[in-house]
Amino acid sequence: MSEGSATGAVHVVMPGDVDRLSVASGGNVYDRRICEGLARTRPVHELPVAGSWPRPDGTARGDLAAALAGVPDGASVLMDGLVACGVPEVVVPEAGRLRLAVLVHLPLADETQPPGAPPPDDLDVRERETLRASHAVVTTGRRTAGRLIEHHGLDAARVHVAPPGTDPAPLAPGTEDGTRLLCVASLTPRKGHDLLVEALARVGGHGWELTCVGPLRRDLDQVARLRALIERHGLDDRIHLAGPRTGERLDLAYGAADLLVLASRAETYGMVVTEALAHGLPVLATEVGGVPEALGRTAGGEPPGLLVPPEDPAALAGALRRWLGEPDLRRRLRKLAAERRDTLPSWDDTTRALTGVLDGLDRVSP
C-alpha cells in the first residue's frame, strides 16, 4: 500500500497566492481554514502552485504537472477547482493513479468576463472533463452541487457539500440611523460593485457611507472603471475603497457596520454573508447562487436580511431606501440577524464534512 493511502494523508493543491493579503478571497480563506482543520486529524501536504488560474501559462502548467507527479500512487489529493478545472490535460491523466477530489468554489463559466469578452465556453468544457474524471467533487453550497450534477452529468453520489464555517464574533452594536454600509468582496466584475454604485446614486440623502473592503489588484481595469463611476456620480466622499482586510481588521469593519451589502452577479455560497451574520449584521444581497442558502432563516422561518434580483440597480436602490428609511425594518432585521448567528455552521463542521469525503476516497481504487 502506498504511503499516501496508508497514512490517511491528503495532498492539497491550491493557488500559489493562497496566503497573499493583496489578493485575498473567500476561496483562499476556505482553503487555508480546511488545511488547518484537516491537519488536526491527518497529515496535510500543501501544494500551492503559482499561476494565472484558470488560464495558466506553460510554466504554471509544468509546475502543476510536476507537483502532481511527486504525489505517491494511491494518495488522496484535494484540488482547488480554480487550479484543476481549467487544465484537464494535466489533471485527468493523474486520476488513474491518485484518489482525486476537486473543490469547486465557483463554476468556471460563472466567472464574469470583462465587458466585450467572449463567454468562457472552453472553460466550461474543460471543467466538465476534469470533474467527470475525479473520484469526488466538493462544493460549498447545495444549489451549486445540484447545478454541477445536472450541467456536467455527474454522478450525484460523488458530489458532496461542505459549507464554509464561521468563527464566533461579538455582536455589532449598530447605529440608530443604519447609515454605515459595508461591502466585503474582491473588486472584480462578478461582485457587482458597479451595480451597487448605480443603486446608491439613486438613493441620495440619508447620510449613508459605504466602505468597500476587498483586494484592489485582482482586476485593475475593473477598479479603474469603478473609480470613474464613483467620480461621475459625485460619490467620492461617501464611497471608500478600503483595500483588503483580514483577521482583526476585518472584524473591526464588521463591528463598525450597520448592514452588509452584496450585489454579486454570481456566488456559489457567499462566505461574507455568514461572516456578517456572525456579527449580527443584517444582509442586503442579490438572490444568486448559494446566497439564499447562506442567508438562511431563523428558527421562526424568517430571513435575516433582504434579497433582490441580480443586475437590477433599481431594485437594489429600493431595498436600500427601505433600510435607511424604515426604523422598524432595521430593528426587526437586526433582531433576526442576532438570532441567526446562533445557528451558523462552524469551521469544525466544514472539517467534518471534508473528512467524510476523504474517508470515502480512502476506499476508492484509483
Residue pairs with C-beta under 8 A, 6 or more apart in sequence:
1 74
2 72
2 73
2 74
2 75
3 9
3 72
3 75
4 11
4 71
4 72
4 73
4 74
4 75
4 76
4 98
4 99
5 74
5 75
5 76
5 99
5 362
7 42
7 43
8 42
8 43
8 76
8 358
8 362
9 42
9 43
9 44
9 45
9 75
9 76
10 38
10 42
10 43
10 44
10 45
10 75
10 76
10 77
10 78
10 358
11 45
11 47
11 71
11 75
11 76
11 77
11 78
12 31
12 34
12 35
12 38
12 44
12 45
12 46
12 47
12 77
12 78
12 79
12 80
13 47
13 48
13 49
13 64
13 67
13 68
13 77
13 78
13 79
13 80
13 83
13 84
14 28
14 31
14 35
14 46
14 47
14 48
14 49
14 80
14 83
15 27
15 28
15 31
15 48
15 49
15 50
15 51
15 53
15 80
15 82
15 83
16 48
16 49
16 50
16 51
17 23
17 28
17 48
17 50
18 28
18 31
18 32
18 48
19 28
19 32
19 48
20 28
21 244
21 246
22 215
22 216
22 217
22 244
23 186
23 215
23 217
23 218
23 244
24 186
24 214
24 215
24 244
24 246
25 186
25 215
25 218
26 105
26 164
26 269
26 271
26 272
27 80
27 82
27 105
27 106
29 164
29 246
29 271
30 103
30 105
30 140
30 164
30 271
30 350
31 80
31 103
33 164
33 165
33 347
33 350
34 162
34 347
34 350
34 351
34 354
35 44
35 46
37 347
37 348
37 350
37 351
37 354
38 44
38 351
38 354
38 355
38 358
40 351
41 351
41 355
42 358
45 71
47 67
47 71
49 60
49 63
49 64
49 67
49 83
50 60
50 63
51 57
51 59
51 60
51 61
51 63
51 64
51 83
52 60
53 60
53 82
53 83
53 86
54 82
54 83
54 85
54 86
54 87
54 108
54 111
54 123
54 126
55 86
55 123
56 64
56 86
56 87
61 87
61 90
64 83
64 87
64 90
64 91
65 90
68 77
68 90
68 91
68 94
68 98
69 94
71 77
71 94
71 98
73 97
73 98
73 366
74 97
74 98
74 99
74 366
75 98
75 99
76 98
76 99
76 101
76 358
76 361
76 362
77 94
77 98
77 99
77 100
77 101
78 101
78 102
78 103
78 138
78 354
78 358
79 91
79 100
79 101
79 102
79 103
80 103
80 105
81 102
81 103
81 104
81 105
81 106
81 108
81 127
81 130
82 105
82 106
82 108
84 91
84 102
84 130
84 134
85 102
85 104
85 108
85 123
85 126
85 127
85 130
85 131
86 108
86 123
86 126
86 127
87 126
87 130
88 126
88 129
88 130
88 133
91 100
91 130
91 133
91 134
92 129
92 130
92 133
94 100
95 133
95 134
95 135
95 366
96 366
97 366
98 366
99 135
99 361
99 362
99 364
99 366
100 133
100 134
100 135
100 136
100 366
101 134
101 135
101 136
101 137
101 138
101 357
101 358
101 361
102 130
102 131
102 134
102 136
102 137
102 138
103 138
103 139
104 131
104 137
104 138
104 139
104 140
104 144
104 148
104 268
105 140
105 268
106 144
106 266
106 267
106 268
107 124
107 127
107 144
107 147
107 148
107 151
107 268
108 120
108 123
108 124
108 126
108 127
109 119
109 120
109 121
109 123
109 124
109 127
110 190
110 266
110 268
110 289
111 120
111 123
111 190
111 266
112 188
112 189
112 190
112 265
112 266
113 119
113 120
113 189
114 189
114 219
114 221
114 222
115 189
127 152
128 151
128 152
128 153
131 137
131 148
131 152
131 154
132 152
132 153
132 154
134 158
135 158
135 361
135 364
135 366
136 158
136 159
136 160
136 357
136 360
136 361
136 364
137 145
137 148
137 154
137 158
137 159
137 160
138 159
138 160
138 161
138 162
138 354
138 357
139 145
139 148
139 159
139 160
139 161
139 162
139 268
140 161
140 162
140 163
140 164
140 268
140 269
140 271
140 290
141 161
141 163
141 268
141 269
141 289
141 290
141 293
141 294
142 161
142 290
142 293
143 289
143 290
143 292
143 293
144 268
144 269
144 289
144 290
145 159
145 160
145 161
148 154
148 159
149 155
149 156
149 159
160 353
160 356
160 357
161 353
162 350
162 353
162 354
162 357
163 269
163 293
163 294
163 345
163 349
163 350
163 353
164 269
164 271
164 274
164 345
164 347
164 350
165 344
165 345
165 346
165 347
165 348
165 349
165 350
165 351
166 274
166 275
166 277
166 278
166 344
166 345
166 346
166 347
167 278
167 346
167 347
168 278
169 251
169 254
169 255
169 275
169 278
169 279
169 341
170 255
170 279
171 279
171 280
171 338
171 341
172 254
172 255
172 256
172 257
172 258
172 279
172 280
172 281
173 255
174 258
174 280
174 281
174 330
174 334
175 258
176 327
177 206
177 207
177 324
178 258
178 259
178 323
178 324
178 330
179 206
179 207
179 208
179 209
179 258
179 324
180 208
180 209
180 211
180 256
180 257
180 258
180 259
181 208
181 209
181 210
181 211
181 257
181 258
181 259
181 261
181 320
182 210
182 211
182 213
182 253
182 254
182 256
182 257
182 258
182 259
182 260
182 261
182 276
182 281
183 191
183 193
183 196
183 210
183 211
183 212
183 213
183 214
183 260
183 261
183 262
183 263
184 213
184 214
184 250
184 253
184 254
184 260
184 262
184 272
184 275
184 276
185 191
185 193
185 212
185 213
185 214
185 262
185 264
185 272
186 214
186 215
186 218
186 219
187 193
187 212
187 214
187 215
187 216
187 218
187 219
187 222
187 223
187 226
187 241
188 218
188 219
188 222
189 219
189 222
189 265
190 264
190 265
190 266
191 214
191 262
191 263
191 264
191 265
192 262
192 263
192 264
192 265
192 286
192 310
192 311
193 212
193 222
193 226
193 263
194 225
194 226
194 229
195 263
195 265
195 311
195 312
195 313
195 316
196 210
196 261
196 263
196 313
196 316
197 226
197 229
197 230
197 233
197 235
197 239
198 229
198 233
198 313
198 317
199 263
199 313
199 314
199 316
199 317
199 320
200 208
200 210
200 233
200 235
200 238
200 239
200 317
200 320
201 233
201 235
202 313
202 314
202 317
203 317
203 320
203 321
203 324
206 321
206 324
206 325
208 238
208 320
208 324
209 238
209 239
209 240
210 238
210 239
210 240
210 261
211 240
211 242
211 253
211 257
212 239
212 240
212 241
212 242
213 242
213 243
213 244
213 245
213 250
213 253
214 243
214 244
215 243
215 244
216 223
216 241
216 243
216 244
217 223
223 241
226 241
227 241
230 236
230 239
242 253
245 252
245 253
250 275
251 279
254 260
254 275
254 276
254 278
254 279
254 281
255 279
257 276
257 279
257 281
258 281
258 330
259 281
259 282
259 283
259 284
259 323
260 272
260 273
260 276
260 281
260 282
260 283
260 284
260 285
260 305
261 283
261 284
261 285
261 320
262 270
262 272
262 273
262 283
262 284
262 285
262 286
262 291
263 285
263 286
263 310
263 316
264 270
264 285
264 286
264 288
264 289
264 291
264 310
265 286
265 288
265 310
265 311
266 288
266 289
267 286
267 288
267 289
267 290
267 291
267 294
268 289
268 290
269 289
269 290
269 291
269 293
269 294
270 285
270 289
270 290
270 291
270 294
270 295
271 294
273 283
273 285
273 291
273 294
273 295
273 305
274 294
274 344
274 345
276 282
276 283
276 337
277 283
277 295
277 296
277 304
277 337
277 340
277 341
277 344
278 341
278 344
279 341
280 334
280 337
280 338
280 341
281 337
282 304
282 305
282 306
282 323
282 330
282 333
282 334
282 336
282 337
283 295
283 304
283 305
283 306
283 337
284 305
284 306
284 307
284 308
284 316
284 319
284 320
284 323
285 291
285 295
285 305
285 306
285 307
285 308
286 307
286 308
286 309
286 310
286 311
286 312
286 316
287 307
287 308
287 309
287 310
288 310
291 307
292 303
292 307
295 303
295 304
295 305
295 307
296 303
296 304
296 340
296 343
296 344
297 303
297 304
297 340
298 304
298 336
298 339
298 340
298 343
299 339
299 343
300 339
302 336
303 336
304 333
304 336
304 337
304 339
304 340
305 333
305 336
305 337
306 319
306 322
306 323
306 333
308 315
308 316
308 318
308 319
309 315
322 329
323 329
323 330
323 333
